[in-house]
């Protein structure tokens, strides 16, 4: 019965790990404080209140310590999500002063998921705000301390925001900035919000993994607090920072700040807000231009236009064709079979909200208390502004089709407003437990801790166990093997993002490259003058029969050298994903018949299925000369979740210069080697145009045989 209800109520049970057991013990301690009515000094009450500054130092330190613990216990030492590894790479590059960097030949050795490549330049697709913070961590040699530092800062920002809202909400006739509110209530509300921030498991994740939501949450809290106090210069600076970190979130909080400014009708404040916005806007514009080569272009939109489909699949809006089939194919097939409309938007938003209720305080019903002050704001403009910020955050992401939820990270698109929600929860506790305020606060802390121990922790265990249960690249493994310089090949996009340093050379460090298992590996080895070379293997062994839990990866680093160049040279087509360009459809790697190398091929799919699609890729050319060029195609292959082929004849073509190969795709015919054509080629690469007509076609590999 419990398993049947789990999709609705989530997992419940005994604490599954040591972290949840400690949370259960802390919940019992908080309940004892609640029962005895003690703890007032921690909340600034009684004859011997803990000084404000000391309270913030203690709570900030505990939050940072818990985030460090999260890195060690749940992340197992480093970034885990593919997005997080790309942020990590962008932060490392920015520590060298680079938004974008040169892609050395063969470029496929340094390209991959969430990396945009054009005209020999490449960069990560995410906005630069959070990578800039990571760059500071890289500069001091400790990028993973950025998250815990944000955790401490969020506690302070939550305290300040809750203080500002409480001054307005509990000030009676004296509103914010116009007099003195009831000091005890205001201070207790602010401190209780800070405590809720400390025990928030979702914030522990978002200030541990290298995701941008912790930085955005800090910026949102600081922006709203500054705007409520009329400090529009600071508010503008914070909104600009949020825009440079998460533009949609920046739009939402920017509207709230603008509305608060409108009420004041002050030209000086308007000028201060505008000036404050400029650094963040300039940072975003400069970074996007460096990566895309065009002012005003979006890195993410350009990346998906070059790597996924159908055309226009990645957009903020509604209609047919929304939803990228390579990146989110299973989700699109299950949730958006007929496009993304108002109903699908509502259902996506409800799924986010369901998970977000768990994020707020690790127990869904308790999170609903934050609605109490919103329903009855009692004329408080601060409460109205806080509610508007939450509502606009929800609405701002409603036109985006992918819910973005995952275990541990929760409803991450709403995580940016968690500090506001903790402030409103603290207001609700003060109102609902006004006669027993201290007891109410510690009861809330106990509920949050118990919710994690018995309920939310199961989500974080899923995060810890996913994808091999550890980061896909661990510098400690290299250190233990005394690998201080040379060339290291990795076999995952995650591992490349974590290990690659665009400025590294084999003389002064470690060059991390993608293993392609073709002659690209040897070409890179030769170009780097035969350095000491290793293979970082991230293998996930299957569980023994009857074993419980999830399989754990056993990564190893072994000395290795790429085999000598073949005759002919062999280059896998799928290694060139994302392609240099595409139109009328999309190219993506997919599993194919065993006759294909590694059972993988690059599949070009027209959209709609019966139309014509064209993609451009490159093939390395080691030296100038005449080559016999051969192609192997795989027939009857399609990308999962794409539309089935129709009755039309499906044909493919490949062009290199004026030389053309054509074939008819026959389902079930497996591989076909097309006749070799001899043509002159120039280094460093030949441009290959790939065409599909009437349905998907697949290219396995290209071979080059040098002619005398």
C-alpha positions as CSV (number, residue, x, y, z in Angstrom):
1,X,0.0,0.0,0.0
2,X,2.8,2.4,0.9
3,X,4.5,1.8,-2.4
4,X,1.3,2.6,-4.3
5,X,0.9,5.9,-2.4
6,X,4.6,6.8,-2.8
7,X,4.1,8.8,-6.0
8,X,1.5,10.9,-4.2
9,X,2.9,11.3,-0.6
10,X,6.5,10.5,-1.3
11,X,8.7,8.0,0.6
12,X,8.4,7.6,4.4
13,X,10.2,5.4,6.7
14,X,13.0,5.0,9.3
15,X,16.0,7.3,8.8
16,X,17.9,5.7,5.9
17,X,21.4,6.9,6.7
18,X,23.6,8.6,9.3
19,X,22.7,12.1,8.2
20,X,19.0,11.5,8.7
21,X,19.6,9.8,12.0
22,X,21.5,13.0,13.2
23,X,18.5,15.0,11.9
24,X,16.1,12.9,13.9
25,X,18.2,13.4,17.0
26,X,18.3,17.2,16.4
27,X,14.5,17.1,16.0
28,X,14.1,15.5,19.4
29,X,16.4,18.1,20.9
30,X,14.3,20.9,19.3
31,X,11.1,19.3,20.6
32,X,12.5,19.2,24.1
33,X,13.3,22.9,23.9
34,X,9.8,23.5,22.6
35,X,8.3,21.5,25.5
36,X,10.3,23.3,28.1
37,X,9.7,26.7,26.6
38,X,13.4,27.4,26.7
39,X,15.5,28.8,23.9
40,X,14.3,32.4,24.1
41,X,17.9,33.7,24.3
42,X,18.7,32.2,20.9
43,X,15.7,34.2,19.5
44,X,16.8,37.4,21.1
45,X,14.4,37.2,24.1
46,X,14.8,37.1,27.8
47,X,17.3,38.8,30.2
48,X,20.3,37.4,28.5
49,X,19.6,37.3,24.7
50,X,22.4,36.2,22.4
51,X,23.7,39.2,20.6
52,X,22.5,39.5,17.0
53,X,26.0,39.4,15.5
54,X,26.9,36.3,17.5
55,X,23.6,34.6,16.5
56,X,24.3,35.3,12.8
57,X,27.9,34.1,13.1
58,X,26.7,30.8,14.7
59,X,23.8,30.1,12.4
60,X,25.8,31.1,9.3
61,X,28.7,28.9,10.4
62,X,26.3,25.9,11.0
63,X,24.7,26.4,7.6
64,X,28.1,26.4,5.9
65,X,29.2,23.4,7.9
66,X,26.1,21.5,6.9
67,X,26.7,22.3,3.2
68,X,30.2,21.0,3.5
69,X,28.9,17.9,5.1
70,X,26.4,17.6,2.2
71,X,29.3,17.7,-0.3
72,X,31.1,14.9,1.5
73,X,28.1,12.7,2.4
74,X,25.6,13.1,-0.4
75,X,27.6,14.4,-3.3
76,X,30.5,12.1,-2.3
77,X,33.1,14.9,-2.9
78,X,32.2,17.0,-5.9
79,X,29.6,18.1,-8.4
80,X,27.2,15.4,-9.7
81,X,24.6,16.9,-12.1
82,X,25.7,17.5,-15.7
83,X,24.6,21.2,-15.3
84,X,26.8,21.5,-12.2
85,X,29.9,20.1,-14.0
86,X,29.4,22.6,-16.8
87,X,29.2,25.5,-14.3
88,X,32.4,24.1,-12.8
89,X,34.1,24.2,-16.2
90,X,32.9,27.7,-16.8
91,X,34.1,28.9,-13.4
92,X,37.5,27.4,-14.1
93,X,37.7,29.2,-17.4
94,X,36.6,32.4,-16.0
95,X,39.3,32.2,-13.3
96,X,41.6,32.6,-16.2
97,X,39.6,35.6,-17.5
98,X,37.8,33.6,-20.2
99,X,34.1,33.5,-21.0
100,X,35.1,31.5,-24.1
101,X,38.2,29.7,-25.1
102,X,39.9,28.2,-28.2
103,X,39.0,24.7,-29.2
104,X,42.1,22.9,-30.3
105,X,42.2,20.3,-33.1
106,X,40.8,17.8,-33.2
107,X,37.9,19.8,-31.8
108,X,35.7,16.7,-31.1
109,X,38.2,15.8,-28.3
110,X,37.1,18.9,-26.4
111,X,33.4,19.3,-27.3
112,X,30.2,17.8,-25.9
113,X,27.1,18.3,-24.0
114,X,26.2,21.9,-22.8
115,X,29.2,23.3,-24.7
116,X,28.7,25.6,-27.6
117,X,31.3,25.5,-30.4
118,X,31.5,27.9,-33.3
119,X,34.4,29.1,-35.5
120,X,37.1,27.5,-33.3
121,X,35.7,29.1,-30.1
122,X,33.8,27.3,-27.4
123,X,32.2,28.1,-24.1
124,X,29.6,26.8,-21.6
125,X,26.0,27.7,-22.3
126,X,25.0,29.0,-18.8
127,X,24.9,32.6,-17.7
128,X,28.1,34.0,-16.2
129,X,26.9,35.2,-12.8
130,X,27.5,32.0,-10.8
131,X,30.6,31.0,-12.8
132,X,32.1,34.4,-11.7
133,X,31.7,33.3,-8.1
134,X,33.2,29.9,-8.8
135,X,36.1,31.7,-10.5
136,X,36.9,33.4,-7.1
137,X,37.0,29.9,-5.6
138,X,39.3,28.6,-8.3
139,X,41.6,31.6,-7.8
140,X,42.2,30.5,-4.2
141,X,42.3,26.8,-5.2
142,X,39.0,25.9,-3.5
143,X,36.0,26.2,-5.8
144,X,33.8,24.0,-3.6
145,X,33.9,26.5,-0.7
146,X,31.8,28.9,-2.8
147,X,28.6,27.0,-2.0
148,X,29.1,26.8,1.8
149,X,30.0,30.6,1.7
150,X,26.7,31.2,-0.1
151,X,24.9,29.1,2.6
152,X,26.2,31.4,5.3
153,X,25.3,34.5,3.3
154,X,21.8,33.2,2.7
155,X,21.2,32.8,6.4
156,X,22.2,36.5,6.9
157,X,20.2,37.6,4.0
158,X,17.1,35.7,5.1
159,X,17.5,37.3,8.6
160,X,17.6,40.7,7.1
161,X,14.7,40.1,4.7
162,X,12.5,38.7,7.5
163,X,13.5,41.6,9.7
164,X,12.4,44.1,7.0
165,X,9.1,42.3,6.4
166,X,8.4,41.9,10.1
167,X,9.0,45.6,10.7
168,X,6.3,46.4,8.3
169,X,3.9,43.6,9.3
170,X,4.1,44.1,13.1
171,X,4.7,47.8,13.2
172,X,1.1,48.7,13.8
173,X,0.6,52.2,12.6
174,X,4.4,52.6,12.1
175,X,5.4,51.0,8.9
176,X,8.8,50.2,7.5
177,X,11.0,53.2,7.4
178,X,8.5,55.4,9.3
179,X,9.0,54.3,12.9
180,X,10.0,51.5,15.3
181,X,8.2,48.2,15.2
182,X,7.8,45.9,18.2
183,X,11.4,45.0,18.6
184,X,11.0,41.6,20.3
185,X,8.5,40.2,17.7
186,X,10.5,41.5,14.8
187,X,13.8,40.2,16.1
188,X,12.3,36.8,16.9
189,X,10.7,36.6,13.4
190,X,14.0,37.4,11.8
191,X,16.0,34.8,13.8
192,X,13.3,32.1,13.3
193,X,13.6,32.7,9.5
194,X,17.3,32.3,9.8
195,X,16.9,29.0,11.7
196,X,14.5,27.7,9.0
197,X,17.1,28.5,6.4
198,X,19.7,26.5,8.3
199,X,17.6,23.4,8.5
200,X,16.4,23.6,4.9
201,X,17.7,20.5,3.2
202,X,17.0,21.9,-0.3
203,X,19.3,24.8,0.4
204,X,21.9,22.5,1.7
205,X,22.0,20.8,-1.7
206,X,21.9,24.1,-3.6
207,X,24.8,25.4,-1.6
208,X,26.8,22.2,-2.1
209,X,26.5,21.2,-5.7
210,X,27.8,23.8,-8.2
211,X,24.4,24.9,-9.3
212,X,23.3,28.6,-9.7
213,X,20.2,28.5,-7.5
214,X,22.0,29.3,-4.3
215,X,23.5,32.4,-5.7
216,X,20.2,33.4,-7.3
217,X,18.4,32.9,-3.9
218,X,20.9,35.2,-2.2
219,X,20.5,37.8,-4.8
220,X,16.7,37.7,-4.7
221,X,16.7,38.0,-0.9
222,X,19.1,40.9,-0.9
223,X,17.3,42.7,-3.7
224,X,13.9,42.5,-2.0
225,X,15.2,43.6,1.3
226,X,17.0,46.6,-0.2
227,X,13.9,47.6,-2.2
228,X,11.7,47.4,0.8
229,X,14.1,49.8,2.6
230,X,14.3,52.1,-0.4
231,X,17.9,51.4,-1.2
232,X,17.4,51.2,-4.9
233,X,21.0,51.3,-5.9
234,X,21.7,48.1,-3.9
235,X,18.5,46.6,-5.2
236,X,19.5,47.3,-8.8
237,X,22.9,45.8,-8.2
238,X,21.4,42.6,-6.8
239,X,18.7,42.4,-9.5
240,X,21.4,42.8,-12.1
241,X,23.4,40.0,-10.5
242,X,20.4,37.7,-10.5
243,X,19.8,38.5,-14.2
244,X,23.4,37.6,-14.9
245,X,22.9,34.4,-13.0
246,X,19.3,33.3,-13.9
247,X,17.7,35.8,-16.3
248,X,14.1,34.5,-15.8
249,X,14.4,34.8,-12.0
250,X,15.9,38.2,-12.5
251,X,12.9,39.3,-14.5
252,X,10.5,38.2,-11.8
253,X,12.3,39.9,-8.9
254,X,12.9,42.9,-11.1
255,X,9.2,43.5,-11.6
256,X,8.6,43.4,-7.9
257,X,11.5,45.9,-7.3
258,X,10.2,48.1,-10.1
259,X,6.7,48.1,-8.5
260,X,8.1,49.1,-5.1
261,X,10.0,51.9,-6.9
262,X,6.9,53.1,-8.7
263,X,5.1,53.6,-5.3
264,X,7.9,56.0,-4.2
265,X,7.9,58.0,-7.5
266,X,11.5,59.1,-6.9
267,X,13.6,60.1,-9.8
268,X,16.8,59.8,-7.8
269,X,15.9,56.2,-6.8
270,X,15.1,55.4,-10.4
271,X,18.5,56.6,-11.5
272,X,20.1,54.6,-8.6
273,X,18.2,51.4,-9.7
274,X,19.2,51.9,-13.3
275,X,22.9,52.4,-12.5
276,X,22.8,49.4,-10.2
277,X,21.5,47.2,-13.0
278,X,24.3,48.0,-15.4
279,X,27.1,45.8,-14.1
280,X,25.0,42.6,-14.2
281,X,23.5,43.4,-17.6
282,X,26.9,44.2,-19.0
283,X,28.3,40.9,-17.6
284,X,25.5,38.9,-19.2
285,X,25.8,40.7,-22.5
286,X,29.5,40.4,-22.7
287,X,29.6,36.7,-21.8
288,X,26.8,35.8,-24.3
289,X,28.6,37.7,-27.0
290,X,31.9,36.1,-26.3
291,X,30.4,32.6,-26.7
292,X,27.9,33.2,-29.5
293,X,29.7,35.9,-31.4
294,X,26.6,38.0,-31.7
295,X,25.2,40.8,-29.4
296,X,21.9,39.9,-27.9
297,X,22.1,36.2,-28.8
298,X,21.3,33.5,-26.2
299,X,23.9,30.8,-25.6
300,X,21.3,28.3,-24.5
301,X,19.0,29.0,-27.5
302,X,21.9,28.8,-29.9
303,X,23.2,25.5,-28.3
304,X,19.8,23.8,-28.6
305,X,19.3,25.1,-32.2
306,X,22.6,23.4,-33.1
307,X,22.3,20.2,-30.9
308,X,18.6,19.2,-30.6
309,X,15.3,19.3,-32.3
310,X,12.8,19.7,-33.6
311,X,13.8,23.3,-34.7
312,X,12.7,25.8,-32.0
313,X,12.2,23.1,-29.4
314,X,13.9,25.0,-26.7
315,X,11.9,28.1,-26.1
316,X,10.0,30.1,-23.5
317,X,6.5,29.8,-24.8
318,X,3.7,27.6,-26.1
319,X,2.8,25.7,-29.2
320,X,3.6,22.6,-31.2
321,X,7.2,21.5,-31.5
322,X,8.1,22.7,-28.0
323,X,10.2,20.2,-26.2
324,X,13.7,18.9,-27.2
325,X,13.7,15.2,-28.2
326,X,17.3,14.4,-27.6
327,X,17.8,16.1,-24.2
328,X,14.3,15.5,-22.8
329,X,12.8,12.9,-25.2
330,X,11.2,10.7,-22.5
331,X,9.7,13.7,-20.8
332,X,8.3,15.2,-24.0
333,X,6.9,11.8,-25.1
334,X,5.1,11.3,-21.8
335,X,4.0,14.9,-21.0
336,X,3.9,16.8,-24.3
337,X,2.8,14.5,-27.1
338,X,0.8,17.2,-28.7
339,X,2.9,20.3,-27.8
340,X,3.0,22.7,-24.9
341,X,-0.2,24.5,-24.2
342,X,-2.0,26.0,-21.2
343,X,-3.0,22.6,-19.8
344,X,0.5,21.2,-20.1
345,X,1.9,24.4,-18.5
346,X,-0.6,24.0,-15.6
347,X,0.4,20.4,-15.1
348,X,4.1,21.2,-15.2
349,X,3.6,24.0,-12.7
350,X,1.7,21.7,-10.4
351,X,4.5,19.1,-10.5
352,X,7.0,21.8,-9.6
353,X,4.8,23.0,-6.8
354,X,4.3,19.5,-5.4
355,X,8.0,19.0,-5.1
356,X,8.6,22.5,-4.0
357,X,6.4,22.0,-0.9
358,X,8.9,19.5,0.2
359,X,11.8,21.8,-0.5
360,X,10.5,24.6,1.8
361,X,10.7,22.7,5.1
362,X,11.0,19.0,4.3
363,X,7.3,18.4,5.1
364,X,4.7,19.4,2.6
365,X,1.8,20.5,4.8
366,X,4.0,22.7,6.9
367,X,5.0,24.7,3.9
368,X,1.4,25.7,3.3
369,X,1.6,27.9,6.4
370,X,3.4,30.5,4.4
371,X,0.0,31.2,2.7
372,X,-1.4,32.5,6.0
373,X,0.2,35.9,5.9
374,X,-0.5,36.2,2.1
375,X,-4.2,35.5,2.6
376,X,-4.4,38.2,5.4
377,X,-1.5,40.6,4.8
378,X,-3.1,43.2,7.2
379,X,-2.1,46.1,4.9
380,X,1.6,45.2,4.9
381,X,3.1,46.1,1.6
382,X,6.2,44.1,2.5
383,X,4.1,40.9,2.7
384,X,2.4,41.7,-0.5
385,X,5.7,42.3,-2.2
386,X,7.0,39.0,-0.9
387,X,4.0,37.2,-2.1
388,X,4.2,38.9,-5.5
389,X,7.9,37.8,-5.8
390,X,6.9,34.1,-5.2
391,X,3.9,34.3,-7.5
392,X,5.9,35.9,-10.3
393,X,8.6,33.3,-9.9
394,X,6.0,30.6,-10.5
395,X,4.4,32.4,-13.4
396,X,7.8,33.3,-15.0
397,X,8.7,29.7,-15.4
398,X,5.2,28.5,-16.5
399,X,6.0,29.0,-20.2
400,X,9.0,26.7,-19.9
401,X,8.1,23.1,-20.8
402,X,10.6,21.1,-18.7
403,X,9.9,20.9,-15.0
404,X,13.5,20.6,-14.0
405,X,12.8,18.6,-10.9
406,X,15.2,15.9,-9.6
407,X,16.0,14.2,-6.3
408,X,17.8,16.3,-3.8
409,X,17.6,19.4,-6.0
410,X,13.8,19.4,-5.8
411,X,11.8,21.9,-7.8
412,X,15.0,23.8,-8.5
413,X,13.3,26.5,-10.7
414,X,11.5,27.7,-7.5
415,X,14.5,27.3,-5.2
416,X,15.5,30.9,-5.9
417,X,12.6,32.2,-3.6
418,X,13.2,29.9,-0.6
419,X,14.6,32.8,1.6
420,X,11.3,34.7,0.9
421,X,9.3,31.7,1.9
422,X,11.2,31.2,5.1
423,X,10.6,34.8,6.0
424,X,6.9,34.3,5.4
425,X,6.8,31.1,7.4
426,X,8.4,33.0,10.3
427,X,5.7,35.6,10.0
428,X,3.0,32.9,10.0
429,X,4.5,31.3,13.1
430,X,4.6,34.6,14.9
431,X,0.9,35.2,14.1
432,X,-0.4,31.7,14.8
433,X,1.6,31.2,17.9
434,X,1.8,34.7,19.2
435,X,1.3,33.6,22.9
436,X,3.9,30.9,22.6
437,X,6.2,32.3,20.0
438,X,9.4,30.5,21.2
439,X,7.6,27.2,21.4
440,X,6.2,27.7,17.9
441,X,9.6,28.4,16.4
442,X,11.3,25.4,17.9
443,X,8.3,23.2,17.0
444,X,8.8,24.4,13.4
445,X,12.5,23.6,13.5
446,X,11.6,20.2,14.9
447,X,9.1,19.5,12.2
448,X,11.6,20.5,9.5
449,X,14.3,18.2,10.9
450,X,11.9,15.3,11.5
451,X,10.6,15.8,8.0
452,X,14.1,15.4,6.6
453,X,14.8,12.4,8.8
454,X,11.7,10.4,8.0
455,X,10.7,11.7,4.6
456,X,12.8,14.1,2.5
457,X,16.1,12.2,3.1
458,X,15.0,9.5,0.8
459,X,15.2,12.0,-2.1
460,X,18.7,12.9,-1.1
461,X,19.7,9.3,-0.9
462,X,18.5,8.9,-4.5
463,X,20.8,11.8,-5.5
464,X,23.8,10.2,-3.7
465,X,23.3,6.8,-5.4
466,X,22.5,8.0,-8.9
467,X,25.0,7.6,-11.8
468,X,27.5,5.5,-10.0
469,X,27.2,7.2,-6.6
470,X,30.2,9.6,-7.0
471,X,31.6,12.4,-9.2
472,X,32.7,11.2,-12.6
473,X,36.1,12.8,-12.2
474,X,38.0,12.9,-8.9
475,X,41.3,14.9,-8.7
476,X,42.3,12.8,-5.7
477,X,42.4,9.7,-7.8
478,X,45.0,11.5,-10.0
479,X,46.9,12.6,-7.0
480,X,47.1,9.1,-5.5
481,X,48.4,7.9,-8.9
482,X,51.0,10.7,-9.0
483,X,49.5,12.1,-12.2
484,X,50.7,15.7,-12.1
485,X,51.0,16.4,-15.8
486,X,50.3,14.8,-19.1
487,X,47.1,13.8,-21.1
488,X,44.1,12.2,-19.5
489,X,41.2,10.8,-21.6
490,X,37.8,10.6,-20.0
491,X,34.7,8.8,-21.2
492,X,31.9,11.0,-19.9
493,X,30.7,14.6,-20.4
494,X,30.5,15.0,-16.6
495,X,34.1,13.9,-16.2
496,X,35.3,16.3,-19.0
497,X,33.5,19.3,-17.3
498,X,35.1,18.5,-14.0
499,X,38.6,17.8,-15.2
500,X,39.2,20.0,-18.2
501,X,41.2,23.2,-17.8
502,X,41.3,25.3,-21.0
503,X,44.6,26.8,-20.0
504,X,46.4,23.6,-19.0
505,X,49.3,22.1,-21.0
506,X,50.9,18.7,-20.7
507,X,54.0,20.4,-19.4
508,X,52.5,22.4,-16.5
509,X,49.4,20.4,-15.7
510,X,46.9,17.8,-17.0
511,X,45.1,18.2,-20.3
512,X,41.7,16.4,-20.0
513,X,40.2,15.3,-23.3
514,X,37.2,13.3,-24.4
515,X,37.9,9.7,-25.4
516,X,36.5,9.1,-28.9
517,X,37.9,5.6,-29.5
518,X,38.9,6.4,-33.0
519,X,41.9,8.0,-34.7
520,X,41.1,11.4,-33.1
521,X,42.6,10.1,-29.9
522,X,45.9,9.4,-31.7
523,X,45.9,12.7,-33.6
524,X,45.6,14.6,-30.3
525,X,48.3,12.5,-28.7
526,X,50.6,13.3,-31.7
527,X,49.8,17.0,-31.7
528,X,50.7,17.2,-28.0
529,X,54.1,15.6,-28.8
530,X,53.4,12.2,-27.2
531,X,52.9,13.2,-23.5
532,X,52.5,10.7,-20.7
533,X,49.0,9.6,-21.2
534,X,46.3,8.0,-19.0
535,X,42.8,6.7,-19.3
536,X,40.3,7.6,-16.6
537,X,37.7,4.9,-16.7
538,X,34.4,5.4,-14.9
539,X,32.8,2.0,-14.9
540,X,29.6,1.2,-13.1
541,X,29.6,-2.6,-12.4
542,X,26.2,-4.4,-12.2
543,X,24.9,-5.3,-8.8
544,X,25.3,-9.0,-7.8
545,X,22.0,-11.0,-8.0
546,X,19.8,-10.3,-5.1
547,X,21.9,-7.3,-3.9
548,X,20.0,-4.2,-2.6
549,X,20.8,-0.6,-3.3
550,X,22.4,1.0,-6.3
551,X,25.6,0.1,-8.1
552,X,28.7,2.1,-7.1
553,X,31.3,3.1,-9.7
554,X,34.8,1.9,-9.4
555,X,36.8,4.5,-11.3
556,X,40.4,3.8,-12.1
557,X,43.2,5.7,-13.9
558,X,45.6,3.6,-15.9
559,X,48.5,4.4,-18.2
560,X,47.4,4.2,-21.8
561,X,48.5,5.4,-25.2
562,X,46.2,5.6,-28.2
563,X,46.8,3.0,-30.9
564,X,48.9,4.0,-33.9
565,X,47.0,5.7,-36.7
566,X,45.0,3.2,-38.8
567,X,45.1,2.7,-42.5
568,X,42.6,4.0,-43.3
569,X,42.0,6.6,-40.6
570,X,38.6,6.0,-38.9
571,X,36.5,8.9,-37.5
572,X,33.2,8.2,-35.7
573,X,30.5,10.5,-36.9
574,X,28.7,10.7,-33.5
575,X,31.9,12.2,-32.0
576,X,31.1,15.4,-33.9
577,X,27.9,16.0,-32.0
578,X,26.8,18.8,-31.6
579,X,27.2,19.5,-35.3
580,X,28.6,22.8,-36.6
581,X,25.1,23.7,-38.0
582,X,21.8,22.1,-38.8
583,X,18.5,23.1,-40.4
584,X,15.2,21.4,-41.2
585,X,15.7,18.8,-38.5
586,X,18.4,17.8,-36.0
587,X,21.4,15.5,-35.6
588,X,21.9,13.4,-32.5
589,X,23.8,10.3,-31.5
590,X,21.7,7.2,-31.0
591,X,22.1,3.5,-30.4
592,X,22.3,1.5,-33.7
593,X,22.9,-2.0,-35.0
594,X,25.9,-3.9,-33.7
595,X,27.6,-3.5,-37.1
596,X,28.2,0.1,-36.2
597,X,31.3,1.0,-34.2
598,X,30.4,0.9,-30.5
599,X,26.8,0.3,-31.7
600,X,26.4,4.1,-32.0
601,X,25.8,6.4,-35.0
602,X,24.9,10.0,-35.8
603,X,21.3,10.2,-36.8
604,X,19.9,13.0,-38.8
605,X,16.1,13.4,-38.4
606,X,13.9,15.7,-40.5
607,X,11.2,17.8,-38.8
608,X,8.5,17.2,-39.8
609,X,9.6,13.6,-40.5
610,X,8.9,13.6,-44.2
611,X,10.9,16.8,-44.9
612,X,14.6,17.4,-45.7
613,X,17.2,18.0,-43.0
614,X,20.8,19.2,-43.4
615,X,23.6,19.1,-40.8
616,X,27.2,20.1,-41.1
617,X,30.1,18.3,-39.3
618,X,33.8,18.3,-39.6
619,X,36.3,15.4,-40.2
620,X,39.9,15.8,-39.1
621,X,42.5,15.9,-41.9
622,X,46.1,15.3,-40.6
623,X,47.9,16.6,-43.6
624,X,47.2,18.0,-47.1
625,X,46.8,15.5,-49.9
626,X,44.5,13.2,-51.8
627,X,42.4,10.8,-49.8
628,X,40.1,7.9,-50.6
629,X,37.1,8.8,-48.5
630,X,34.8,6.0,-47.4
631,X,31.4,6.1,-45.5
632,X,29.6,3.6,-43.4
633,X,25.9,4.2,-42.9
634,X,23.5,2.4,-40.7
635,X,20.0,1.8,-42.0
636,X,16.7,1.8,-40.1
637,X,18.0,3.8,-37.1
638,X,16.0,6.5,-35.4
639,X,16.4,8.7,-32.3
640,X,14.1,7.5,-29.5
641,X,10.8,9.3,-29.1
642,X,10.8,10.8,-32.6
643,X,7.9,10.3,-34.9
644,X,7.9,7.0,-36.8
645,X,8.9,7.1,-40.5
646,X,6.1,7.4,-43.0
647,X,5.5,5.6,-46.3
648,X,7.9,7.9,-48.3
649,X,11.2,6.6,-49.5
650,X,13.9,7.7,-47.1
651,X,17.2,8.8,-48.6
652,X,20.5,10.1,-47.4
653,X,23.3,12.1,-48.9
654,X,26.8,13.2,-47.8
655,X,28.7,16.0,-49.6
656,X,32.4,16.9,-49.2
657,X,33.0,19.8,-51.5
658,X,31.6,18.8,-54.8
659,X,31.8,15.1,-54.2
660,X,28.5,13.5,-53.2
661,X,27.3,10.1,-51.9
662,X,23.7,9.1,-52.0
663,X,21.8,6.1,-50.7
664,X,18.3,4.8,-49.9
665,X,17.7,3.9,-46.3
666,X,16.2,0.4,-46.0
667,X,14.9,-0.6,-42.6
668,X,16.4,-3.8,-41.3
669,X,19.3,-3.8,-43.7
670,X,21.9,-2.9,-41.0
671,X,25.2,-1.3,-42.2
672,X,26.3,-0.4,-45.7
673,X,29.7,0.7,-46.8
674,X,29.4,3.3,-49.6
675,X,31.9,3.3,-52.5
676,X,35.1,5.2,-51.8
677,X,35.6,8.5,-53.6
678,X,39.0,10.1,-54.1
679,X,39.4,13.8,-53.5
680,X,41.9,16.4,-52.2
681,X,41.6,17.5,-48.6
682,X,43.3,20.2,-46.5
683,X,44.1,20.3,-42.8
684,X,42.9,20.8,-40.1
685,X,39.5,19.4,-41.1
686,X,37.2,18.8,-44.0
687,X,33.6,20.0,-43.8
688,X,31.0,17.3,-44.4
689,X,27.4,18.1,-45.2
690,X,24.9,15.4,-44.2
691,X,21.4,15.3,-45.6
692,X,18.2,13.3,-44.8
693,X,15.2,13.1,-47.0
694,X,11.8,11.7,-46.0
695,X,13.0,10.3,-42.7
696,X,16.0,9.7,-40.4
697,X,19.3,8.4,-41.7
698,X,22.4,7.4,-39.8
699,X,26.1,7.9,-40.4
700,X,28.4,5.6,-38.5
701,X,31.9,6.6,-39.5
702,X,34.1,8.3,-42.1
703,X,37.4,6.7,-43.3
704,X,40.3,8.5,-44.9
705,X,43.0,6.6,-46.8
706,X,46.0,8.7,-48.0
707,X,46.8,8.3,-51.7
708,X,50.4,8.8,-53.0
